[in-house]
Amino acid sequence: MDDFQGLPRGTPAFLAELAANNRKDWFEKHRAEYEECYLEAGKAFVEAMGARLQEIAPIVADPRVNGSIFRINRDVRFSEDKTPYKSHLSIVFWAGPSKKEMRSCFYFRLLPDEILLGCGNHQFDKPTLARFRTAVVDAKSGEALEAAVAEAEAGGLEVEGAGYKHVPRGFDADHPRARFLKHNGLMTGLTLPLNDTLHSPEIIELLAAEWQKAAPLHLWLTGI
């Protein structure tokens, strides 16, 4: 981690150019930039940020594509948008050992002009949703959830994931934590502007400070 000097200035520049020239022929001509500014930069970030996040919560940091680093290729099979590439660098650190899609995670997305940070479960699978609802109505775990959410919101994070308009059948619509019973996922979100910190070692501590605010929620989710 001590060797990490921040993401290269070429990384957001490459993403911006890719957004404007989202074609295979352009990408192949600029593959060297992809290798340096996306792949190698992403790997270095995963190693540095992963080491720092381990001080906050147990996570998996896998500096490989399809590990912590998302593929740049879009899945266009069922999309009307047939542009072949993502114009952002997305990275995830998750609570093992299950598949990352099923676990609470710390999520980073770099776009050409901003950073998106997230923490939590984007969408629960059925077994996790059942455990989540049980934990919400339980007095002890429910109060711990409220405290974790309050800490995140007090830190300026948005808490998201309400996928239902009504409390599910079998639960009290007037329950004091009914808002959470409408969730089919639970995560925090934050948008940060780009500045020179991205290109310096200080980016690690800046992101760690924001994710620290969501750590109680992450640990609560990994415990259900």
Secondary structure in CASP SS format (residue, H / E / C, confidence):
PFRMAT SS
TARGET T0000
AUTHOR 0000-0000-0000
METHOD secondary structure of the structure
MODEL  1
M C 1.00
D C 1.00
D C 1.00
F C 1.00
Q C 1.00
G C 1.00
L C 1.00
P C 1.00
R C 1.00
G H 1.00
T H 1.00
P H 1.00
A H 1.00
F H 1.00
L H 1.00
A H 1.00
E H 1.00
L H 1.00
A H 1.00
A H 1.00
N C 1.00
N C 1.00
R C 1.00
K H 1.00
D H 1.00
W H 1.00
F H 1.00
E H 1.00
K H 1.00
H C 1.00
R H 1.00
A H 1.00
E H 1.00
Y H 1.00
E H 1.00
E H 1.00
C H 1.00
Y H 1.00
L H 1.00
E H 1.00
A H 1.00
G H 1.00
K H 1.00
A H 1.00
F H 1.00
V H 1.00
E H 1.00
A H 1.00
M H 1.00
G H 1.00
A H 1.00
R H 1.00
L H 1.00
Q C 1.00
E C 1.00
I C 1.00
A C 1.00
P C 1.00
I C 1.00
V E 1.00
A C 1.00
D C 1.00
P C 1.00
R C 1.00
V E 1.00
N C 1.00
G C 1.00
S C 1.00
I E 1.00
F C 1.00
R C 1.00
I C 1.00
N E 1.00
R C 1.00
D C 1.00
V C 1.00
R C 1.00
F C 1.00
S C 1.00
E C 1.00
D C 1.00
K C 1.00
T C 1.00
P C 1.00
Y E 1.00
K C 1.00
S C 1.00
H C 1.00
L E 1.00
S E 1.00
I E 1.00
V E 1.00
F E 1.00
W E 1.00
A C 1.00
G C 1.00
P C 1.00
S C 1.00
K C 1.00
K H 1.00
E H 1.00
M H 1.00
R C 1.00
S C 1.00
C E 1.00
F E 1.00
Y E 1.00
F E 1.00
R E 1.00
L E 1.00
L C 1.00
P C 1.00
D C 1.00
E E 1.00
I E 1.00
L E 1.00
L E 1.00
G E 1.00
C E 1.00
G E 1.00
N E 1.00
H C 1.00
Q C 1.00
F C 1.00
D C 1.00
K H 1.00
P H 1.00
T H 1.00
L H 1.00
A H 1.00
R H 1.00
F H 1.00
R H 1.00
T H 1.00
A H 1.00
V H 1.00
V H 1.00
D C 1.00
A H 1.00
K H 1.00
S H 1.00
G H 1.00
E H 1.00
A H 1.00
L H 1.00
E H 1.00
A H 1.00
A H 1.00
V H 1.00
A H 1.00
E H 1.00
A H 1.00
E H 1.00
A H 1.00
G C 1.00
G C 1.00
L C 1.00
E E 1.00
V E 1.00
E E 1.00
G E 1.00
A E 1.00
G C 1.00
Y C 1.00
K C 1.00
H C 1.00
V C 1.00
P C 1.00
R C 1.00
G C 1.00
F C 1.00
D C 1.00
A C 1.00
D C 1.00
H C 1.00
P C 1.00
R C 1.00
A H 1.00
R H 1.00
F H 1.00
L H 1.00
K C 1.00
H E 1.00
N E 1.00
G E 1.00
L E 1.00
M E 1.00
T E 1.00
G E 1.00
L E 1.00
T E 1.00
L E 1.00
P E 1.00
L C 1.00
N C 1.00
D H 1.00
T H 1.00
L H 1.00
H H 1.00
S C 1.00
P C 1.00
E H 1.00
I H 1.00
I H 1.00
E H 1.00
L H 1.00
L H 1.00
A H 1.00
A H 1.00
E H 1.00
W H 1.00
Q H 1.00
K H 1.00
A H 1.00
A H 1.00
P H 1.00
L H 1.00
H H 1.00
L H 1.00
W H 1.00
L H 1.00
T H 1.00
G C 1.00
I C 1.00
END
